[in-house]
Amino acid sequence: MAPADPPEDTPRSARGEEGVIRPEELDYTASERVAELDEGRYVVATDEEDSPSVDGDGDVEEDDERGQLARQQMARYVSERGADYGVALTAAFDGDVAQHEHFSDDVATAFGEFASWYVSQIDTETSPAEALGILLLASETPVSYPAKALAPILREHDLSLDDSIGDLVEAIADEGLRIPEE
């Protein structure tokens, strides 16, 4: 309570709060127009006559049907393009909506195209390769590369098994570690 606030036991009219109530004074759970879904989650009826319904059986079934229909339509959409893999996305970035489609018979190409498009939407100043690396590190997504992926990097910087890790770190200090090497 702030120093200027009247004591709690002072009548409302004396406190100058006529018509103002505190959140703890609201007992919304007693209303027929409110139904609890989960702990801390409620449905409030917005019409004047009905109580809210929390029976989710019909909604879940309808959502399952809609999801199945969407999957069937997407499968047909991709197959009509003659590709084994496809990505059709609608995404919001800083309030703008962007769409992207890519179809390929190569899963790696489809993924690479999607990932490059995504990072080009979120950061225009950083190269897509660097932005992907930053995102993977920041998301703490583990990535494993086969040991043979390191060989071209060592050759590119004239390093051998006789060189130290310090030599490798020094060689890649300016441009970072690029796998696969361009």
ZADO-1210 file (C-alpha; in nm, 4 decimals, padded with zeros to 6 digits):
<atoms>
<atom x="00.0000" y="00.0000" z="00.0000" code="MET" pos="1"/>
<atom x="00.1347" y="00.3425" z="-00.0949" code="ALA" pos="2"/>
<atom x="00.1817" y="00.5917" z="00.1920" code="PRO" pos="3"/>
<atom x="-00.1075" y="00.8109" z="00.0658" code="ALA" pos="4"/>
<atom x="-00.3546" y="00.5189" z="00.0415" code="ASP" pos="5"/>
<atom x="-00.6245" y="00.5046" z="00.3104" code="PRO" pos="6"/>
<atom x="-00.6312" y="00.1963" z="00.5320" code="PRO" pos="7"/>
<atom x="-00.8007" y="-00.1125" z="00.3842" code="GLU" pos="8"/>
<atom x="-01.0728" y="-00.1145" z="00.6520" code="ASP" pos="9"/>
<atom x="-01.1910" y="00.2355" z="00.5484" code="THR" pos="10"/>
<atom x="-01.5312" y="00.2089" z="00.3745" code="PRO" pos="11"/>
<atom x="-01.5204" y="00.2317" z="-00.0077" code="ARG" pos="12"/>
<atom x="-01.7128" y="00.5558" z="-00.0243" code="SER" pos="13"/>
<atom x="-01.4635" y="00.7184" z="00.2121" code="ALA" pos="14"/>
<atom x="-01.1739" y="00.5940" z="-00.0024" code="ARG" pos="15"/>
<atom x="-01.3157" y="00.7575" z="-00.3128" code="GLY" pos="16"/>
<atom x="-01.3267" y="00.4268" z="-00.5029" code="GLU" pos="17"/>
<atom x="-01.6945" y="00.4034" z="-00.5807" code="GLU" pos="18"/>
<atom x="-01.7318" y="00.1568" z="-00.8697" code="GLY" pos="19"/>
<atom x="-01.3655" y="00.0513" z="-00.8648" code="VAL" pos="20"/>
<atom x="-01.2749" y="-00.2985" z="-00.7540" code="ILE" pos="21"/>
<atom x="-00.9469" y="-00.4790" z="-00.7171" code="ARG" pos="22"/>
<atom x="-00.8714" y="-00.8037" z="-00.9101" code="PRO" pos="23"/>
<atom x="-00.8779" y="-01.0071" z="-00.5884" code="GLU" pos="24"/>
<atom x="-01.2336" y="-00.8815" z="-00.5284" code="GLU" pos="25"/>
<atom x="-01.3561" y="-01.0395" z="-00.8514" code="LEU" pos="26"/>
<atom x="-01.4998" y="-01.3882" z="-00.8143" code="ASP" pos="27"/>
<atom x="-01.5424" y="-01.4775" z="-01.1770" code="TYR" pos="28"/>
<atom x="-01.5502" y="-01.8516" z="-01.0996" code="THR" pos="29"/>
<atom x="-01.8938" y="-01.8156" z="-00.9375" code="ALA" pos="30"/>
<atom x="-02.0514" y="-01.6792" z="-01.2553" code="SER" pos="31"/>
<atom x="-02.2627" y="-01.9085" z="-01.4728" code="GLU" pos="32"/>
<atom x="-02.1054" y="-01.7347" z="-01.7722" code="ARG" pos="33"/>
<atom x="-01.7546" y="-01.8610" z="-01.6833" code="VAL" pos="34"/>
<atom x="-01.6240" y="-02.2168" z="-01.7173" code="ALA" pos="35"/>
<atom x="-01.2773" y="-02.3367" z="-01.6196" code="GLU" pos="36"/>
<atom x="-01.0738" y="-02.5202" z="-01.8838" code="LEU" pos="37"/>
<atom x="-00.7533" y="-02.5751" z="-01.6863" code="ASP" pos="38"/>
<atom x="-00.5863" y="-02.4203" z="-01.3898" code="GLU" pos="39"/>
<atom x="-00.5815" y="-02.0481" z="-01.4665" code="GLY" pos="40"/>
<atom x="-00.7619" y="-02.0921" z="-01.8041" code="ARG" pos="41"/>
<atom x="-01.1279" y="-01.9969" z="-01.8427" code="TYR" pos="42"/>
<atom x="-01.3938" y="-01.9592" z="-02.1094" code="VAL" pos="43"/>
<atom x="-01.6305" y="-01.6636" z="-02.0763" code="VAL" pos="44"/>
<atom x="-01.9651" y="-01.6675" z="-02.2579" code="ALA" pos="45"/>
<atom x="-02.0052" y="-01.3562" z="-02.4704" code="THR" pos="46"/>
<atom x="-02.3727" y="-01.3934" z="-02.5507" code="ASP" pos="47"/>
<atom x="-02.6434" y="-01.2887" z="-02.3068" code="GLU" pos="48"/>
<atom x="-02.8159" y="-01.6225" z="-02.2565" code="GLU" pos="49"/>
<atom x="-02.5838" y="-01.9229" z="-02.2703" code="ASP" pos="50"/>
<atom x="-02.3271" y="-02.0704" z="-02.0398" code="SER" pos="51"/>
<atom x="-01.9927" y="-02.1442" z="-02.2031" code="PRO" pos="52"/>
<atom x="-01.9263" y="-02.4974" z="-02.3180" code="SER" pos="53"/>
<atom x="-01.5967" y="-02.6637" z="-02.2353" code="VAL" pos="54"/>
<atom x="-01.6885" y="-02.9900" z="-02.4042" code="ASP" pos="55"/>
<atom x="-01.3985" y="-03.0233" z="-02.6469" code="GLY" pos="56"/>
<atom x="-01.4931" y="-03.3563" z="-02.8054" code="ASP" pos="57"/>
<atom x="-01.6651" y="-03.2050" z="-03.1074" code="GLY" pos="58"/>
<atom x="-01.4002" y="-02.9375" z="-03.1526" code="ASP" pos="59"/>
<atom x="-01.1124" y="-03.1866" z="-03.1377" code="VAL" pos="60"/>
<atom x="-01.2820" y="-03.4113" z="-03.3933" code="GLU" pos="61"/>
<atom x="-01.3453" y="-03.1153" z="-03.6221" code="GLU" pos="62"/>
<atom x="-00.9818" y="-03.0016" z="-03.5830" code="ASP" pos="63"/>
<atom x="-00.8599" y="-03.3545" z="-03.6640" code="ASP" pos="64"/>
<atom x="-01.0772" y="-03.3616" z="-03.9775" code="GLU" pos="65"/>
<atom x="-00.9530" y="-03.0181" z="-04.0832" code="ARG" pos="66"/>
<atom x="-00.5933" y="-03.1224" z="-04.0213" code="GLY" pos="67"/>
<atom x="-00.6381" y="-03.4423" z="-04.2218" code="GLN" pos="68"/>
<atom x="-00.7971" y="-03.2479" z="-04.5075" code="LEU" pos="69"/>
<atom x="-00.5121" y="-02.9948" z="-04.5037" code="ALA" pos="70"/>
<atom x="-00.2533" y="-03.2762" z="-04.5154" code="ARG" pos="71"/>
<atom x="-00.4348" y="-03.4406" z="-04.8083" code="GLN" pos="72"/>
<atom x="-00.4541" y="-03.1119" z="-04.9974" code="GLN" pos="73"/>
<atom x="-00.0846" y="-03.0410" z="-04.9374" code="MET" pos="74"/>
<atom x="00.0119" y="-03.3922" z="-05.0489" code="ALA" pos="75"/>
<atom x="-00.1885" y="-03.3423" z="-05.3699" code="ARG" pos="76"/>
<atom x="-00.0394" y="-02.9929" z="-05.4178" code="TYR" pos="77"/>
<atom x="00.3168" y="-03.1259" z="-05.3869" code="VAL" pos="78"/>
<atom x="00.2550" y="-03.4315" z="-05.6062" code="SER" pos="79"/>
<atom x="00.1090" y="-03.2090" z="-05.8802" code="GLU" pos="80"/>
<atom x="00.4463" y="-03.0354" z="-05.8951" code="ARG" pos="81"/>
<atom x="00.6267" y="-03.3613" z="-05.9651" code="GLY" pos="82"/>
<atom x="00.8481" y="-03.3404" z="-05.6567" code="ALA" pos="83"/>
<atom x="00.9102" y="-03.5750" z="-05.3664" code="ASP" pos="84"/>
<atom x="00.9543" y="-03.2899" z="-05.1165" code="TYR" pos="85"/>
<atom x="00.7854" y="-02.9572" z="-05.0866" code="GLY" pos="86"/>
<atom x="00.7635" y="-02.6610" z="-04.8570" code="VAL" pos="87"/>
<atom x="00.4785" y="-02.4110" z="-04.8780" code="ALA" pos="88"/>
<atom x="00.4964" y="-02.1547" z="-04.5992" code="LEU" pos="89"/>
<atom x="00.3175" y="-01.8470" z="-04.4843" code="THR" pos="90"/>
<atom x="00.5002" y="-01.6692" z="-04.2039" code="ALA" pos="91"/>
<atom x="00.4855" y="-01.3370" z="-04.0239" code="ALA" pos="92"/>
<atom x="00.8054" y="-01.1383" z="-03.9748" code="PHE" pos="93"/>
<atom x="00.7838" y="-00.8138" z="-03.7774" code="ASP" pos="94"/>
<atom x="00.4201" y="-00.7698" z="-03.8759" code="GLY" pos="95"/>
<atom x="00.4709" y="-00.8446" z="-04.2458" code="ASP" pos="96"/>
<atom x="00.3409" y="-01.1665" z="-04.3984" code="VAL" pos="97"/>
<atom x="00.5652" y="-01.3515" z="-04.6426" code="ALA" pos="98"/>
<atom x="00.5025" y="-01.6643" z="-04.8470" code="GLN" pos="99"/>
<atom x="00.7476" y="-01.9141" z="-04.9898" code="HIS" pos="100"/>
<atom x="00.7229" y="-02.2344" z="-05.1888" code="GLU" pos="101"/>
<atom x="00.9936" y="-02.4749" z="-05.2988" code="HIS" pos="102"/>
<atom x="00.9629" y="-02.8230" z="-05.4453" code="PHE" pos="103"/>
<atom x="01.2446" y="-03.0673" z="-05.5083" code="SER" pos="104"/>
<atom x="01.3261" y="-03.4351" z="-05.5363" code="ASP" pos="105"/>
<atom x="01.6224" y="-03.3752" z="-05.3044" code="ASP" pos="106"/>
<atom x="01.5362" y="-03.3356" z="-04.9357" code="VAL" pos="107"/>
<atom x="01.8634" y="-03.1521" z="-04.8649" code="ALA" pos="108"/>
<atom x="01.7957" y="-02.8997" z="-05.1404" code="THR" pos="109"/>
<atom x="01.4399" y="-02.8439" z="-05.0173" code="ALA" pos="110"/>
<atom x="01.5610" y="-02.7898" z="-04.6613" code="PHE" pos="111"/>
<atom x="01.8498" y="-02.5645" z="-04.7678" code="GLY" pos="112"/>
<atom x="01.6181" y="-02.3502" z="-04.9773" code="GLU" pos="113"/>
<atom x="01.3690" y="-02.3167" z="-04.6912" code="PHE" pos="114"/>
<atom x="01.6392" y="-02.2346" z="-04.4339" code="ALA" pos="115"/>
<atom x="01.8038" y="-01.9761" z="-04.6619" code="SER" pos="116"/>
<atom x="01.4685" y="-01.8114" z="-04.7351" code="TRP" pos="117"/>
<atom x="01.3844" y="-01.8007" z="-04.3646" code="TYR" pos="118"/>
<atom x="01.7068" y="-01.6280" z="-04.2609" code="VAL" pos="119"/>
<atom x="01.6782" y="-01.3824" z="-04.5502" code="SER" pos="120"/>
<atom x="01.3427" y="-01.2776" z="-04.4005" code="GLN" pos="121"/>
<atom x="01.4748" y="-01.2169" z="-04.0501" code="ILE" pos="122"/>
<atom x="01.8126" y="-01.0534" z="-04.1168" code="ASP" pos="123"/>
<atom x="01.9192" y="-00.8717" z="-04.4312" code="THR" pos="124"/>
<atom x="02.2622" y="-00.7584" z="-04.3081" code="GLU" pos="125"/>
<atom x="02.4098" y="-01.0959" z="-04.2187" code="THR" pos="126"/>
<atom x="02.4880" y="-01.3593" z="-04.4789" code="SER" pos="127"/>
<atom x="02.2438" y="-01.6520" z="-04.4785" code="PRO" pos="128"/>
<atom x="02.5264" y="-01.8930" z="-04.3869" code="ALA" pos="129"/>
<atom x="02.6263" y="-01.6858" z="-04.0843" code="GLU" pos="130"/>
<atom x="02.2649" y="-01.6241" z="-03.9786" code="ALA" pos="131"/>
<atom x="02.1899" y="-01.9988" z="-03.9920" code="LEU" pos="132"/>
<atom x="02.4933" y="-02.0710" z="-03.7771" code="GLY" pos="133"/>
<atom x="02.3907" y="-01.8045" z="-03.5263" code="ILE" pos="134"/>
<atom x="02.0334" y="-01.9367" z="-03.5110" code="LEU" pos="135"/>
<atom x="02.1447" y="-02.2959" z="-03.4595" code="LEU" pos="136"/>
<atom x="02.3863" y="-02.1943" z="-03.1849" code="LEU" pos="137"/>
<atom x="02.1327" y="-01.9680" z="-03.0153" code="ALA" pos="138"/>
<atom x="01.8610" y="-02.2341" z="-03.0287" code="SER" pos="139"/>
<atom x="02.1007" y="-02.4837" z="-02.8736" code="GLU" pos="140"/>
<atom x="02.0151" y="-02.7278" z="-03.1524" code="THR" pos="141"/>
<atom x="02.2901" y="-02.9894" z="-03.1630" code="PRO" pos="142"/>
<atom x="02.4400" y="-03.0430" z="-03.5080" code="VAL" pos="143"/>
<atom x="02.6755" y="-03.3302" z="-03.5876" code="SER" pos="144"/>
<atom x="02.9014" y="-03.3352" z="-03.8893" code="TYR" pos="145"/>
<atom x="03.0995" y="-03.6346" z="-04.0122" code="PRO" pos="146"/>
<atom x="03.4729" y="-03.6052" z="-03.9434" code="ALA" pos="147"/>
<atom x="03.5402" y="-03.6004" z="-04.3189" code="LYS" pos="148"/>
<atom x="03.3709" y="-03.2587" z="-04.3359" code="ALA" pos="149"/>
<atom x="03.6799" y="-03.1107" z="-04.1689" code="LEU" pos="150"/>
<atom x="03.9274" y="-03.2342" z="-04.4341" code="ALA" pos="151"/>
<atom x="03.8413" y="-02.9739" z="-04.7030" code="PRO" pos="152"/>
<atom x="03.8737" y="-02.6967" z="-04.4447" code="ILE" pos="153"/>
<atom x="04.2170" y="-02.8163" z="-04.3408" code="LEU" pos="154"/>
<atom x="04.3265" y="-02.8393" z="-04.7076" code="ARG" pos="155"/>
<atom x="04.1855" y="-02.4922" z="-04.7841" code="GLU" pos="156"/>
<atom x="04.4080" y="-02.3434" z="-04.5114" code="HIS" pos="157"/>
<atom x="04.7130" y="-02.5629" z="-04.5848" code="ASP" pos="158"/>
<atom x="04.6845" y="-02.7381" z="-04.2487" code="LEU" pos="159"/>
<atom x="04.7785" y="-03.0971" z="-04.1727" code="SER" pos="160"/>
<atom x="04.7569" y="-03.3336" z="-03.8779" code="LEU" pos="161"/>
<atom x="05.0917" y="-03.1911" z="-03.7617" code="ASP" pos="162"/>
<atom x="04.9373" y="-02.8444" z="-03.7131" code="ASP" pos="163"/>
<atom x="04.7816" y="-02.7448" z="-03.3816" code="SER" pos="164"/>
<atom x="04.4253" y="-02.6550" z="-03.2973" code="ILE" pos="165"/>
<atom x="04.5600" y="-02.3041" z="-03.2437" code="GLY" pos="166"/>
<atom x="04.6730" y="-02.3017" z="-03.6085" code="ASP" pos="167"/>
<atom x="04.3204" y="-02.3989" z="-03.7166" code="LEU" pos="168"/>
<atom x="04.1603" y="-02.1328" z="-03.4971" code="VAL" pos="169"/>
<atom x="04.3982" y="-01.8702" z="-03.6365" code="GLU" pos="170"/>
<atom x="04.3286" y="-01.9809" z="-03.9970" code="ALA" pos="171"/>
<atom x="03.9510" y="-01.9495" z="-03.9614" code="ILE" pos="172"/>
<atom x="03.9461" y="-01.6468" z="-03.7286" code="ALA" pos="173"/>
<atom x="03.8407" y="-01.3954" z="-03.9951" code="ASP" pos="174"/>
<atom x="03.5714" y="-01.5846" z="-04.1850" code="GLU" pos="175"/>
<atom x="03.4627" y="-01.8383" z="-03.9234" code="GLY" pos="176"/>
<atom x="03.4222" y="-02.2108" z="-03.9696" code="LEU" pos="177"/>
<atom x="03.2249" y="-02.2876" z="-04.2853" code="ARG" pos="178"/>
<atom x="03.0961" y="-02.6418" z="-04.3311" code="ILE" pos="179"/>
<atom x="03.0964" y="-02.7310" z="-04.6125" code="PRO" pos="180"/>
<atom x="03.3782" y="-02.5050" z="-04.7261" code="GLU" pos="181"/>
<atom x="03.2789" y="-02.2906" z="-05.0273" code="GLU" pos="182"/>
</atoms>
